[in-house]
């Protein structure tokens, strides 16, 4: 019933967006700018429609094509045509919109405490200022392991890096491939290891973004690459990891030939094809990449709604955010959506049992996705390319890190050009 | 076969020895391994027994300390003061002991740290034991997630900060505890756990944390232990037994050792890879095994080296032997004319080819080695590579052969080979061994034999033909003789008939005699008894004599016969005139015989170059336009008894021996005879012979002074030029004209100028005015002072009278010779009017009135001779042998006998001895009386013997009265000359 209601709302609001995004001649409470593809998400259209229906206010939606969004939005900000509500991911790109000058800090809003820690952390700047309201679907990236196999072996999941190493070795000794490591083009894993370094130390993030330091100056970066190379040497990554790609992960995990992999929970709903083992056989523990002893989870990248503090319709904008943060409203909008909760009282969304079971560990170890989104010049492809060179023994650890630095600087140069 | 059996046996022996060594090694290795394992597990048990005892001591110590603290937490009224002091105490002890935390435990299992923090330990069953007064050990996970091991002892009821507790405990983090229990042995590969009897892992001594929840579960999943093994483990653990068991975890063999800790149901379990357990021992084992293996390898290597050396030695010897054999074979094959080739039957590649190939066939060995088809170019009328189907059709280990003819690529020499091809398998590879046996000599011999056989057949055939002919030829004249003799008897009273019959009998007899002479001559030549009678002779005389013989024959057939001398050959020669005469007469007679009537026969002589000093070489050429000879017959013309058989020759009598005799005589004289002929076009025989030259004679040449100019008239200008050339060395100026009238004019003109020619030489037969007419005309112009001679090839006897009346002084036979010329004119200038008395062919009968002494043992022959002499008007006295002849002569008056006719073969004394006796008897006429041999021995040797015996002439039997008359005339006129000269 709730799903049906949400769907009806979505349809109704989608019609509303159409009218909003068109040149309307009527009055509106505020303007909202977002990527075209983002704005048509069902939960977004649902909340827009719900707001307009509930308050009678109209939202003027300004949408740009994805490819030109950053450019045109920045132009609007610079030309004094900034929207009242501006949707953006908290990544390195957000700096071009000068949050300190244009964004209203939402630290004292009534709904702040309802945010999950990870969601709140994601939306905060380095000074702890809450830049926006996270209103997005999300997932938890971590080490998803075959609980059935581990139980069958009388083993328990690792809670520390050392236990993880022990676990890998025991599994390898027993004949299993401990970790399915898709080195061929699957670039997301390294950022899991880097996240804690920079998420736990915002100052370091600032330094690397200001190029005061490089990866080579951060021992944990070398530790991570060294550990991966060692894991490969010890057989923890199995055979053929250099040729293992995205499509190989599901067969490896569903067959049980590999016991663990570093992925996110929604992968199990989108790409995992059950085999000998189904989703119920899997559980979640932190990713251990030798950068933090207790491991880490990467929180999702969240699209957040920021408020233009210079807006004449500041109150309407803040009122819209408050509407969105209302448990009743967001539960309506996210009804049936498979996502990790952003709000503590979010209940209608679908969260995997794996995440639910590991919520305490997630709460303790989760980091905001930092490396990929907030390190200027970070390229997951470059990072993986450097790792592959290392794994192919064409480079050593120091060389690998140096290569990563060079690639990053080149990327920055390229962007500045 | 035997060798292979030995090899198989040797191989089997080596395999058996190797297998035995391996088995012994394996047994030894197993024995050592078991022993090492026992020692290793003992070592393992000892080590972990020590660990167990240490852990037990650690437990006891903790429990002991805790129990000793019981009194320290006595209930006090001043609770706050107590808490403070107790906390200080605990902090102090914590520092001393090293435990991580201290706990007060209530009866319901709650616990509180000295700082007041409360936990909820999950002691479960252990709590009951604790509360019942037992000290316990328990593994717990703190809210922080850290795993600890709790040592707790029951104490009296007490309060701490208001918290009522019945037990106190200390905890150690498992990491700390593991570090204290960790064993450095086994290369850090040992895992050590404190587990409960159900397998639950209470504590892991591993650094890095414990990931095992239940080790029994782990072993069930990860090891190769089956359920019974696992049950035994569980049973042992529950029973508190110690043991060591082996199992494979993953792919690694492990030793699982378990010992009861002695408290509760705790078990100290260690899992160590066997390789780590036995590492030390294994190293000894490895060294031992290595040493053994090295020893075995060294021994094996030594044996192998010895085998290899021996093998190499044998191989080297074999190679050397092979090289030696190959070298020897090369040398051998080089010294023979056989070629040896070995081919691979699969691809025709050459394995071996004997080096004499190039010598024998002119094909470089290397070229043939690269492609055997190189021999194809040598092949004559066949392909050297026998078609493969034929090769493949040769059964294994058998052979086939082909006769082949090859041509040497350089010299073009033909050679015949028998190519024998053997097909065989050599080490499972098909081979063709080709032996090309040289059959050239055999072939040539066969050819010669075949030729000889053909020749023999031909000769035999010829001889058969000859016999047939002889039978015919002999019977024919004999038939005539017998027949006409019968008729003679019948018609004895008819003089005309008698004359006719006797003439025919005579002709037949002459023919028969000629036949017999030829046969005997040939027989003599073939038996090698012929020798040359070399003496000085005159070439002009020879030619004249030949002309005398041939000219009548040619005339009889109305043939034109001419003799020409080209150049100026020496006129005096040393050689066998008789044989030369025979050669030329034979050839010329054949020319006359096989040239139809009206044909032409030319006889030419010239000197050719190439003779050594004091020698000359003459070429005699006889050409005719007769029937000629087939090419086939020309090959056999010089073979005895050969006559070409055709319609013409069949009608011509002949023995078929003439040319064979001729050829043999030419060969005997070191000359050559050649023939060119074509049927219907005539023949041309060329004979080249060498003669010695005699020393120049000096004599009375006064008459030469009287001749300084001469005129020659001949319609053949060549003859004129030739005469001029011949006379150029004599100082005589020769003018010539080519017809009679011109000669007349020339003579007249010279006469008018008072410069008469000293001699005029006229050809007899010239167009227009002939020689006689020309002479008559000349005489009318110049008178009779100038000698006129007629030069002719013809018999001038018929015209002699007319010629002399026409003013011709003398005759000369062609060809013109300077010496003949001088001899002819000499009498003319000396005033002699009868220069040709000796040769006068007819006239007075020299036999008439002569008395002959005849020595003849055959009465019949003696009677015939007597009758024949009587017919000639001569008388004779006949004696029976040589001795009687000698006696008759010596007893007779000198001059009684005009001549002695002496048979040669006679009883008592032969003719030769008798002649010698007569010549040496001392009588005045003994040396001068003419003695002529009268014998059936007609060969040149016989003539020579007769002359050497002192005879003056030689008459062949049967007696030809013409020959007798001629000889008598010659000898008696010669003998009478001094008398006449007087």
HADDOCK unambig.tbl for C-alpha pairs under 7 A between the chains (distance, minus, plus):
assign (segid A and resid 152 and name CA) (segid B and resid 217 and name CA) 6.67 0.50 0.50
assign (segid A and resid 152 and name CA) (segid B and resid 221 and name CA) 6.28 0.50 0.50
assign (segid A and resid 153 and name CA) (segid B and resid 217 and name CA) 5.73 0.50 0.50
assign (segid A and resid 153 and name CA) (segid B and resid 218 and name CA) 4.17 0.50 0.50
assign (segid A and resid 153 and name CA) (segid B and resid 221 and name CA) 5.26 0.50 0.50
assign (segid A and resid 153 and name CA) (segid B and resid 222 and name CA) 6.55 0.50 0.50
assign (segid A and resid 154 and name CA) (segid B and resid 212 and name CA) 5.81 0.50 0.50
assign (segid A and resid 154 and name CA) (segid B and resid 213 and name CA) 5.09 0.50 0.50
assign (segid A and resid 154 and name CA) (segid B and resid 214 and name CA) 4.77 0.50 0.50
assign (segid A and resid 154 and name CA) (segid B and resid 215 and name CA) 6.21 0.50 0.50
assign (segid A and resid 154 and name CA) (segid B and resid 217 and name CA) 4.81 0.50 0.50
assign (segid A and resid 154 and name CA) (segid B and resid 218 and name CA) 4.65 0.50 0.50
assign (segid A and resid 155 and name CA) (segid B and resid 211 and name CA) 5.40 0.50 0.50
assign (segid A and resid 155 and name CA) (segid B and resid 212 and name CA) 4.38 0.50 0.50
assign (segid A and resid 155 and name CA) (segid B and resid 213 and name CA) 5.16 0.50 0.50
assign (segid A and resid 155 and name CA) (segid B and resid 214 and name CA) 7.00 0.50 0.50
assign (segid A and resid 156 and name CA) (segid B and resid 211 and name CA) 5.15 0.50 0.50
assign (segid A and resid 156 and name CA) (segid B and resid 212 and name CA) 6.01 0.50 0.50
assign (segid A and resid 156 and name CA) (segid B and resid 213 and name CA) 5.98 0.50 0.50
assign (segid A and resid 157 and name CA) (segid B and resid 211 and name CA) 6.67 0.50 0.50
assign (segid A and resid 158 and name CA) (segid B and resid 211 and name CA) 6.46 0.50 0.50
assign (segid A and resid 162 and name CA) (segid B and resid 208 and name CA) 4.28 0.50 0.50
assign (segid A and resid 162 and name CA) (segid B and resid 209 and name CA) 6.19 0.50 0.50
assign (segid A and resid 163 and name CA) (segid B and resid 208 and name CA) 5.34 0.50 0.50
assign (segid A and resid 163 and name CA) (segid B and resid 209 and name CA) 4.87 0.50 0.50
assign (segid A and resid 163 and name CA) (segid B and resid 210 and name CA) 6.20 0.50 0.50
assign (segid A and resid 163 and name CA) (segid B and resid 211 and name CA) 6.13 0.50 0.50
assign (segid A and resid 166 and name CA) (segid B and resid 208 and name CA) 6.40 0.50 0.50
assign (segid A and resid 166 and name CA) (segid B and resid 211 and name CA) 6.91 0.50 0.50
assign (segid A and resid 167 and name CA) (segid B and resid 211 and name CA) 5.97 0.50 0.50
assign (segid A and resid 173 and name CA) (segid B and resid 249 and name CA) 6.92 0.50 0.50
assign (segid A and resid 173 and name CA) (segid B and resid 250 and name CA) 5.24 0.50 0.50
assign (segid A and resid 174 and name CA) (segid B and resid 222 and name CA) 5.31 0.50 0.50
assign (segid A and resid 174 and name CA) (segid B and resid 249 and name CA) 6.00 0.50 0.50
assign (segid A and resid 174 and name CA) (segid B and resid 250 and name CA) 4.02 0.50 0.50
assign (segid A and resid 175 and name CA) (segid B and resid 250 and name CA) 5.22 0.50 0.50
